[in-house]
């Protein structure tokens, strides 16, 4: 028996016919293309509608599948240069004589397992990402298109914020809920070397609804 025939004899026959293998290979190629397209579009963009023309065409062609498979995540959230995280601080007031209470979301000590904590974290980040100031920036006053965009952004933010308030009033049986966004920045390398803990209270600051976001102060 020749060497070729011996090798063929040792190789088990594939249970899939050639046509099925080609079909599955094409499906895998399609899926991998969709997985690549979403972050590629994000990486080549500097703002809405500014991605590379090739990325935009690919994204438009695959958008239905990408959205259905939830492949369009918040890319670059953790790398390469993650920014501060955002929490929600709720002040609860009651009509039955109880004193006011404050709760923080997310709270790793209260939201367990970790997946539940992550869900609350995404809720707080969603609120912050949709924030629009209560008054329009001076530079857009007089520009009808930008003013319309600001009004819509503010409306969407208020709808989301008020839905959180209603839910907290129901869950805690509160008569009033004030909701604040909280920024939690990372310590600088110098602060970390000096022993500043990641949960140091000085790394947190409230972002009230009427407060402009300013550069973070470096602690001495």
Backbone as CSV, one residue per row, in Angstrom:
resi,resn,N_x,N_y,N_z,CA_x,CA_y,CA_z,C_x,C_y,C_z
1,UNK,0.858,-1.201,0.000,0.000,0.000,0.000,0.888,1.242,0.000
2,UNK,0.565,2.190,-0.818,1.371,3.404,-0.929,1.194,4.266,0.303
3,UNK,2.143,5.266,0.460,2.065,6.181,1.596,0.791,7.011,1.541
4,UNK,0.362,7.433,0.332,-0.840,8.245,0.184,-2.068,7.464,0.631
5,UNK,-2.163,6.214,0.212,-3.331,5.414,0.574,-3.358,5.126,2.064
6,UNK,-2.170,4.952,2.704,-2.128,4.746,4.149,-2.630,5.980,4.902
7,UNK,-2.217,7.158,4.438,-2.667,8.392,5.080,-4.166,8.561,4.941
8,UNK,-4.689,8.249,3.754,-6.123,8.363,3.514,-6.895,7.389,4.385
9,UNK,-6.306,6.237,4.622,-6.997,5.240,5.424,-7.090,5.667,6.888
10,UNK,-6.052,6.427,7.358,-6.067,6.870,8.750,-6.938,8.102,8.968
11,UNK,-7.240,8.861,7.930,-8.004,10.102,8.069,-9.496,9.794,8.060
12,UNK,-10.217,10.115,9.163,-11.661,9.833,9.188,-12.400,10.751,8.221
13,UNK,-13.436,10.230,7.646,-14.226,11.020,6.707,-15.049,12.048,7.472
14,UNK,-15.165,13.262,6.916,-15.948,14.314,7.562,-17.429,13.955,7.494
15,UNK,-18.181,14.149,8.613,-19.619,13.855,8.592,-20.410,14.897,7.800
16,UNK,-19.796,16.018,7.474,-20.470,17.080,6.734,-20.099,17.007,5.262
17,UNK,-21.084,17.189,4.438,-20.829,17.238,3.003,-20.143,18.550,2.638
18,UNK,-19.437,18.597,1.523,-18.725,19.825,1.128,-19.635,21.053,1.071
19,UNK,-20.853,20.885,0.568,-21.755,22.025,0.475,-22.104,22.595,1.842
20,UNK,-22.303,21.694,2.832,-22.638,22.162,4.182,-21.443,22.865,4.807
21,UNK,-20.237,22.328,4.596,-19.046,22.977,5.142,-18.875,24.377,4.561
22,UNK,-19.106,24.528,3.278,-18.993,25.842,2.641,-20.034,26.801,3.232
23,UNK,-21.261,26.310,3.430,-22.330,27.157,3.974,-21.992,27.636,5.385
24,UNK,-21.543,26.711,6.256,-21.196,27.090,7.627,-19.997,28.040,7.633
25,UNK,-19.036,27.812,6.756,-17.872,28.700,6.674,-18.289,30.110,6.280
26,UNK,-19.243,30.220,5.363,-19.735,31.536,4.962,-20.470,32.227,6.109
27,UNK,-21.253,31.445,6.872,-21.935,32.021,8.038,-20.933,32.551,9.055
28,UNK,-19.876,31.779,9.305,-18.851,32.222,10.253,-18.148,33.474,9.743
29,UNK,-17.859,33.512,8.456,-17.218,34.685,7.874,-18.116,35.909,7.997
30,UNK,-19.418,35.720,7.766,-20.372,36.823,7.907,-20.403,37.329,9.346
31,UNK,-20.449,36.413,10.301,-20.498,36.812,11.712,-19.221,37.535,12.123
32,UNK,-18.075,37.015,11.740,-16.813,37.653,12.105,-16.687,39.037,11.470
33,UNK,-17.218,39.183,10.268,-17.212,40.499,9.631,-18.054,41.487,10.427
34,UNK,-19.218,41.029,10.913,-20.067,41.894,11.724,-19.397,42.239,13.044
35,UNK,-18.730,41.255,13.668,-18.017,41.504,14.921,-16.936,42.555,14.718
36,UNK,-16.245,42.512,13.590,-15.172,43.467,13.301,-15.713,44.838,12.929
37,UNK,-16.842,44.876,12.238,-17.338,46.141,11.678,-17.711,47.151,12.748
38,UNK,-18.371,46.718,13.829,-18.823,47.669,14.846,-17.665,48.430,15.494
39,UNK,-16.646,47.760,16.042,-15.532,48.521,16.622,-14.718,49.266,15.573
40,UNK,-14.645,48.729,14.354,-13.907,49.427,13.290,-14.580,50.760,12.964
41,UNK,-15.904,50.756,12.907,-16.633,52.003,12.647,-16.398,53.002,13.771
42,UNK,-16.424,52.526,15.005,-16.190,53.413,16.142,-14.772,53.972,16.120
43,UNK,-13.794,53.108,15.822,-12.394,53.529,15.852,-12.061,54.533,14.755
44,UNK,-12.820,54.537,13.678,-12.521,55.450,12.564,-13.386,56.697,12.594
45,UNK,-14.134,56.915,13.680,-15.023,58.068,13.739,-14.546,59.052,14.802
46,UNK,-14.833,60.319,14.577,-14.531,61.364,15.548,-15.801,62.080,15.978
47,UNK,-16.951,61.561,15.579,-18.236,62.161,15.904,-19.314,61.509,15.069
48,UNK,-20.572,61.877,15.286,-21.667,61.279,14.528,-21.501,61.466,13.022
49,UNK,-21.555,60.372,12.289,-21.485,60.447,10.838,-20.121,60.759,10.282
50,UNK,-19.058,60.616,11.098,-17.724,60.987,10.616,-16.802,59.797,10.422
51,UNK,-17.320,58.573,10.477,-16.489,57.398,10.261,-16.063,57.327,8.806
52,UNK,-15.123,56.432,8.516,-14.660,56.284,7.144,-15.808,55.833,6.249
53,UNK,-15.839,56.280,4.995,-16.926,55.879,4.094,-17.078,54.368,3.983
54,UNK,-15.957,53.647,3.962,-16.030,52.185,3.887,-16.711,51.615,5.126
55,UNK,-16.352,52.136,6.317,-16.948,51.648,7.557,-18.435,51.947,7.607
56,UNK,-18.830,53.130,7.146,-20.248,53.496,7.167,-21.051,52.584,6.257
57,UNK,-20.527,52.294,5.051,-21.242,51.396,4.129,-21.358,49.999,4.724
58,UNK,-20.279,49.502,5.327,-20.318,48.163,5.922,-21.291,48.131,7.099
59,UNK,-21.271,49.186,7.908,-22.161,49.233,9.068,-23.616,49.281,8.634
60,UNK,-23.929,50.069,7.620,-25.307,50.153,7.138,-25.786,48.817,6.590
61,UNK,-24.893,48.104,5.908,-25.274,46.819,5.326,-25.515,45.751,6.391
62,UNK,-24.782,45.843,7.504,-24.857,44.796,8.528,-25.585,45.243,9.789
63,UNK,-26.152,46.446,9.786,-26.702,47.014,11.023,-27.796,46.141,11.639
64,UNK,-28.682,45.590,10.811,-29.784,44.789,11.344,-29.248,43.588,12.130
65,UNK,-28.249,42.909,11.581,-27.680,41.752,12.279,-26.885,42.195,13.501
66,UNK,-26.113,43.269,13.375,-25.302,43.762,14.494,-26.191,44.142,15.674
67,UNK,-27.300,44.829,15.399,-28.205,45.220,16.476,-28.900,44.003,17.086
68,UNK,-29.330,43.063,16.227,-30.029,41.877,16.731,-29.116,41.008,17.596
69,UNK,-27.843,40.923,17.227,-26.883,40.107,17.982,-26.188,40.898,19.086
70,UNK,-26.554,42.171,19.242,-25.974,43.043,20.259,-24.447,43.056,20.171
71,UNK,-23.958,43.386,18.983,-22.516,43.452,18.751,-21.985,44.876,18.816
72,UNK,-22.895,45.854,18.910,-22.463,47.249,18.908,-22.375,47.748,20.347
73,UNK,-21.369,47.293,21.083,-21.212,47.611,22.492,-20.600,48.991,22.673
74,UNK,-20.348,49.328,23.942,-19.657,50.574,24.249,-18.164,50.378,24.142
75,UNK,-17.657,50.281,22.940,-16.243,50.009,22.738,-15.389,51.139,23.297
76,UNK,-14.182,50.776,23.710,-13.188,51.700,24.272,-13.608,52.239,25.621
77,UNK,-14.619,51.626,26.278,-15.025,52.109,27.596,-13.926,51.849,28.623
78,UNK,-13.253,50.711,28.513,-12.236,50.350,29.487,-10.817,50.549,28.984
79,UNK,-10.611,50.847,27.712,-9.264,50.988,27.183,-9.320,51.806,25.892
80,UNK,-8.217,52.422,25.501,-6.922,52.395,26.203,-6.809,53.438,27.313
81,UNK,-7.655,54.478,27.308,-7.590,55.519,28.327,-8.975,55.731,28.929
82,UNK,-9.393,54.873,29.847,-10.740,55.001,30.402,-10.898,56.294,31.189
83,UNK,-12.065,56.882,31.091,-12.350,58.096,31.824,-13.000,57.789,33.158
84,UNK,-13.536,58.789,33.830,-14.190,58.562,35.123,-15.481,57.778,34.950
85,UNK,-15.868,57.074,35.986,-17.154,56.387,35.989,-18.186,57.291,36.639
86,UNK,-19.464,56.939,36.462,-20.545,57.782,36.965,-21.560,56.943,37.725
87,UNK,-21.977,57.472,38.863,-22.943,56.812,39.708,-24.160,57.718,39.862
88,UNK,-25.167,57.222,40.548,-26.347,58.008,40.880,-26.496,58.046,42.402
89,UNK,-26.727,59.232,42.932,-27.035,59.387,44.353,-28.457,59.895,44.476
90,UNK,-29.282,59.131,45.166,-30.693,59.487,45.310,-30.967,59.888,46.761
91,UNK,-31.593,61.048,46.925,-32.020,61.501,48.255,-33.523,61.276,48.367
92,UNK,-33.914,60.456,49.347,-35.297,60.042,49.497,-35.928,60.756,50.686
93,UNK,-37.114,61.306,50.494,-37.873,61.930,51.573,-39.200,61.200,51.732
94,UNK,-39.709,61.160,52.998,-40.900,60.379,53.308,-41.914,61.240,54.060
95,UNK,-43.164,60.861,53.942,-44.241,61.598,54.611,-44.674,60.956,55.920
96,UNK,-44.096,59.825,56.301,-44.526,59.109,57.498,-43.654,59.402,58.712
97,UNK,-42.878,60.462,58.640,-42.061,60.827,59.788,-40.640,60.314,59.741
98,UNK,-40.327,59.424,58.838,-38.956,58.943,58.724,-38.041,60.056,58.225
99,UNK,-36.796,60.011,58.659,-35.830,60.981,58.175,-35.419,60.678,56.748
100,UNK,-34.865,61.664,56.087,-34.428,61.481,54.706,-33.296,60.452,54.644
101,UNK,-33.266,59.711,53.561,-32.228,58.709,53.339,-31.533,58.977,52.004
102,UNK,-30.329,58.454,51.885,-29.597,58.542,50.627,-29.131,57.146,50.230
103,UNK,-29.262,56.843,48.951,-28.791,55.570,48.411,-27.944,55.867,47.186
104,UNK,-26.967,55.014,46.967,-26.044,55.151,45.840,-26.226,53.968,44.912
105,UNK,-26.244,54.242,43.635,-26.279,53.187,42.605,-25.141,53.427,41.621
106,UNK,-24.361,52.413,41.284,-24.400,51.055,41.838,-23.685,50.984,43.182
107,UNK,-23.986,49.952,43.928,-23.388,49.704,45.237,-23.030,48.226,45.304
108,UNK,-21.732,47.923,45.260,-21.288,46.531,45.210,-21.677,45.759,46.457
109,UNK,-21.908,46.445,47.578,-22.288,45.744,48.805,-23.754,45.350,48.809
110,UNK,-24.583,46.054,48.036,-26.017,45.779,48.044,-26.468,45.036,46.799
111,UNK,-25.844,45.293,45.677,-26.262,44.647,44.426,-25.390,43.422,44.169
112,UNK,-25.921,42.275,44.507,-25.245,41.007,44.281,-26.203,40.048,43.614
113,UNK,-25.725,39.174,42.755,-24.339,38.949,42.331,-23.788,40.094,41.494
114,UNK,-22.571,39.922,41.024,-21.873,40.999,40.333,-22.624,41.459,39.090
115,UNK,-23.335,40.565,38.438,-24.085,40.939,37.247,-25.144,41.985,37.579
116,UNK,-25.788,41.873,38.747,-26.781,42.862,39.151,-26.119,44.225,39.378
117,UNK,-24.931,44.217,39.959,-24.168,45.463,40.133,-23.862,46.084,38.769
118,UNK,-23.461,45.245,37.828,-23.136,45.743,36.489,-24.358,46.364,35.822
119,UNK,-25.532,45.769,36.015,-26.753,46.319,35.421,-27.047,47.713,36.000
120,UNK,-26.873,47.883,37.297,-27.077,49.200,37.896,-26.026,50.197,37.402
121,UNK,-24.825,49.715,37.205,-23.757,50.573,36.687,-24.099,51.075,35.284
122,UNK,-24.649,50.206,34.463,-25.033,50.620,33.121,-26.189,51.619,33.150
123,UNK,-27.090,51.485,34.133,-28.177,52.449,34.259,-27.637,53.835,34.602
124,UNK,-26.690,53.895,35.534,-26.130,55.193,35.911,-25.312,55.800,34.772
125,UNK,-24.580,54.975,34.035,-23.815,55.494,32.907,-24.744,55.959,31.784
126,UNK,-25.863,55.273,31.602,-26.815,55.686,30.578,-27.397,57.054,30.903
127,UNK,-27.701,57.280,32.175,-28.231,58.584,32.560,-27.213,59.677,32.296
128,UNK,-25.969,59.427,32.680,-24.947,60.458,32.482,-24.656,60.703,31.008
129,UNK,-24.640,59.637,30.209,-24.316,59.797,28.787,-25.376,60.587,28.039
130,UNK,-26.595,60.621,28.570,-27.681,61.346,27.922,-27.875,62.748,28.509
131,UNK,-26.987,63.150,29.392,-27.158,64.452,30.034,-27.072,65.584,29.016
132,UNK,-28.004,66.505,29.131,-27.990,67.754,28.370,-28.296,68.870,29.362
133,UNK,-27.606,69.993,29.307,-27.795,71.052,30.302,-29.207,71.621,30.245
134,UNK,-29.702,72.166,31.374,-31.066,72.713,31.405,-31.232,73.984,30.586
135,UNK,-30.131,74.660,30.287,-30.175,75.841,29.413,-29.215,75.591,28.257
136,UNK,-29.524,76.089,27.068,-28.663,75.823,25.918,-27.322,76.544,26.053
137,UNK,-26.258,75.966,25.533,-24.972,76.658,25.514,-25.088,77.963,24.737
138,UNK,-24.445,79.022,25.187,-24.579,80.324,24.510,-24.209,80.287,23.035
139,UNK,-23.251,79.432,22.677,-22.776,79.433,21.293,-23.781,78.882,20.305
140,UNK,-24.838,78.177,20.763,-25.811,77.635,19.816,-27.096,78.454,19.770
141,UNK,-27.222,79.433,20.668,-28.424,80.272,20.667,-28.495,81.028,19.339
142,UNK,-29.643,80.928,18.694,-29.815,81.555,17.390,-29.683,80.596,16.237
143,UNK,-29.086,79.409,16.492,-28.972,78.381,15.460,-30.153,77.429,15.634
144,UNK,-31.105,77.517,14.730,-32.351,76.751,14.895,-32.102,75.259,14.936
145,UNK,-31.252,74.756,14.071,-31.011,73.314,14.017,-30.377,72.818,15.308
146,UNK,-29.371,73.533,15.798,-28.713,73.104,17.026,-29.628,73.282,18.240
147,UNK,-30.453,74.309,18.230,-31.389,74.499,19.335,-32.417,73.366,19.378
148,UNK,-32.890,72.947,18.209,-33.830,71.824,18.161,-33.173,70.553,18.694
149,UNK,-31.889,70.353,18.336,-31.175,69.173,18.812,-30.996,69.220,20.325
150,UNK,-30.710,70.434,20.858,-30.574,70.563,22.313,-31.903,70.276,23.017
151,UNK,-32.999,70.809,22.498,-34.305,70.572,23.124,-34.634,69.088,23.156
152,UNK,-34.369,68.396,22.058,-34.662,66.968,22.009,-33.764,66.202,22.966
153,UNK,-32.472,66.565,23.021,-31.547,65.891,23.939,-31.971,66.113,25.384
154,UNK,-32.379,67.350,25.706,-32.819,67.638,27.075,-34.104,66.883,27.410
155,UNK,-35.011,66.788,26.447,-36.260,66.057,26.666,-35.979,64.583,26.942
156,UNK,-35.069,63.988,26.163,-34.744,62.581,26.361,-34.095,62.355,27.724
157,UNK,-33.231,63.269,28.126,-32.588,63.140,29.437,-33.611,63.226,30.558
158,UNK,-34.516,64.199,30.473,-35.515,64.362,31.526,-36.458,63.170,31.598
159,UNK,-36.809,62.595,30.449,-37.657,61.404,30.461,-36.972,60.249,31.197
160,UNK,-35.695,60.041,30.913,-34.966,58.953,31.568,-34.790,59.240,33.053
161,UNK,-34.394,60.464,33.392,-34.206,60.827,34.796,-35.503,60.678,35.592
162,UNK,-36.603,61.164,35.027,-37.878,61.095,35.738,-38.375,59.659,35.880
163,UNK,-38.052,58.807,34.914,-38.445,57.397,35.050,-37.686,56.742,36.203
164,UNK,-36.419,57.109,36.394,-35.659,56.603,37.546,-36.293,57.091,38.843
165,UNK,-36.664,58.360,38.876,-37.286,58.918,40.081,-38.578,58.188,40.430
166,UNK,-39.420,57.965,39.426,-40.691,57.280,39.687,-40.455,55.880,40.229
167,UNK,-39.485,55.182,39.654,-39.192,53.823,40.114,-38.711,53.841,41.564
168,UNK,-37.829,54.762,41.913,-37.319,54.821,43.275,-38.416,55.218,44.263
169,UNK,-39.316,56.105,43.860,-40.430,56.458,44.737,-41.296,55.235,45.037
170,UNK,-41.520,54.416,44.011,-42.337,53.216,44.194,-41.633,52.184,45.063
171,UNK,-40.359,51.925,44.779,-39.627,50.887,45.505,-39.449,51.248,46.972
172,UNK,-39.140,52.517,47.257,-38.854,52.924,48.637,-40.050,53.593,49.317
173,UNK,-41.180,53.673,48.620,-42.372,54.317,49.174,-42.049,55.728,49.651
174,UNK,-41.325,56.478,48.809,-40.897,57.829,49.146,-41.861,58.844,48.549
175,UNK,-41.936,59.992,49.200,-42.790,61.063,48.684,-42.042,61.964,47.715
176,UNK,-40.715,61.968,47.818,-39.904,62.817,46.948,-38.553,62.153,46.738
177,UNK,-38.046,62.259,45.513,-36.733,61.716,45.184,-35.961,62.768,44.404
178,UNK,-34.802,63.145,44.921,-33.879,64.010,44.194,-32.724,63.148,43.710
179,UNK,-32.416,63.262,42.441,-31.415,62.393,41.831,-30.232,63.231,41.366
180,UNK,-29.029,62.790,41.724,-27.810,63.493,41.348,-26.861,62.532,40.639
181,UNK,-26.217,63.045,39.633,-25.142,62.285,38.999,-23.866,62.483,39.819
182,UNK,-23.091,61.415,39.964,-21.858,61.460,40.742,-20.709,60.981,39.863
183,UNK,-19.658,61.763,39.812,-18.473,61.379,39.040,-17.429,60.776,39.967
184,UNK,-16.884,59.650,39.565,-15.824,58.978,40.318,-14.608,58.873,39.411
185,UNK,-13.645,59.715,39.664,-12.456,59.703,38.820,-11.398,58.775,39.390
186,UNK,-10.455,58.371,38.542,-9.349,57.550,38.992,-8.279,58.436,39.623
187,UNK,-7.534,57.903,40.593,-6.400,58.672,41.106,-5.322,58.790,40.048
188,UNK,-4.603,59.872,40.086,-3.469,60.033,39.175,-2.355,59.075,39.593
189,UNK,-1.382,58.801,38.716,-0.252,57.946,39.126,0.444,58.466,40.379
190,UNK,0.586,59.791,40.500,1.225,60.347,41.683,0.396,60.068,42.925
191,UNK,-0.926,60.267,42.840,-1.800,60.010,43.981,-1.776,58.536,44.369
192,UNK,-1.742,57.673,43.353,-1.710,56.237,43.631,-0.422,55.857,44.353
193,UNK,0.696,56.429,43.918,1.969,56.144,44.573,1.982,56.635,46.015
194,UNK,1.205,57.697,46.292,1.125,58.228,47.650,0.166,57.437,48.536
195,UNK,-0.470,56.396,47.972,-1.328,55.528,48.761,-2.800,55.875,48.735
196,UNK,-3.229,56.739,47.813,-4.641,57.097,47.741,-5.444,55.900,47.248
197,UNK,-6.452,55.494,48.013,-7.263,54.342,47.655,-8.252,54.698,46.548
198,UNK,-8.652,53.687,45.785,-9.582,53.917,44.679,-10.943,54.392,45.161
199,UNK,-11.316,54.037,46.401,-12.610,54.443,46.925,-12.512,55.634,47.878
200,UNK,-11.431,56.391,47.793,-11.285,57.569,48.641,-12.410,58.560,48.348
201,UNK,-13.098,59.091,49.379,-14.219,60.010,49.148,-13.845,61.238,48.328
202,UNK,-12.573,61.631,48.352,-12.162,62.825,47.616,-12.173,62.627,46.104
203,UNK,-12.293,61.378,45.670,-12.346,61.099,44.232,-13.766,61.182,43.680
204,UNK,-14.739,61.438,44.542,-16.143,61.523,44.135,-16.595,62.978,44.183
205,UNK,-17.440,63.357,43.248,-18.046,64.685,43.307,-19.414,64.647,42.627
206,UNK,-20.334,65.398,43.196,-21.673,65.495,42.624,-21.645,66.354,41.369
207,UNK,-22.486,65.974,40.419,-22.678,66.763,39.205,-24.150,67.162,39.148
208,UNK,-24.534,68.203,39.900,-25.945,68.615,39.874,-26.388,68.981,38.472
209,UNK,-27.684,69.021,38.298,-28.251,69.227,36.969,-27.854,70.561,36.361
210,UNK,-27.596,71.564,37.192,-27.269,72.887,36.667,-25.796,73.221,36.788
211,UNK,-24.955,72.177,37.005,-23.532,72.425,37.217,-22.747,72.002,35.994
212,UNK,-21.940,72.896,35.480,-21.088,72.577,34.337,-19.951,71.671,34.797
213,UNK,-19.566,70.725,33.953,-18.488,69.814,34.276,-17.169,70.546,34.096
214,UNK,-16.339,70.552,35.145,-15.064,71.230,35.109,-13.954,70.199,35.184
215,UNK,-12.731,70.577,34.787,-11.610,69.629,34.894,-11.430,69.151,36.327
216,UNK,-11.115,67.874,36.483,-10.951,67.303,37.824,-9.747,67.927,38.509
217,UNK,-9.880,68.186,39.795,-8.798,68.764,40.577,-7.871,67.664,41.043
218,UNK,-6.570,67.869,40.904,-5.584,66.907,41.381,-5.362,67.152,42.858
219,UNK,-5.549,66.101,43.651,-5.409,66.242,45.087,-3.945,66.377,45.464
220,UNK,-3.648,67.191,46.492,-2.246,67.339,46.909,-1.737,66.072,47.569
